Amino acid sequence: TDVQVLALVLSASMHDVGHDGLNNGYHKRAMSKRALAFNDISIQENYHASHVLTRMAEDETVNLFIHFSDLQRTEMRRMMIELILNTDMSKHFTMMTDFKNEVTKLGTDPDAWHSSVDLLMGVM
């Protein structure tokens, strides 16, 4: 859908906003404020999503959701959070295995992939 395409484009362009040049392992070992805020789980990715979505909520000039319906905004936020969290490299091999298994199960016909759109978007 158009909303899914927009979520992909926005997430791709915002997935490293506010990156401090350090990785999740460093933050976890250092018990940084980011690590503590996000309970050591996808620390940087959670920060990026939170930073972007908080800024949008606080500043009408960058709030792309202002003219969305409640349902569209909720779905867009859900997709963006999921897509940004999927950039955590610790999830890469599991996600690729899931994707390969889905290709084996569903084949290459795009019409067969309707129930697996989130997985497909996640590997993009």
Beta strands, then each sheet from edge to edge (+ up, - down):
end
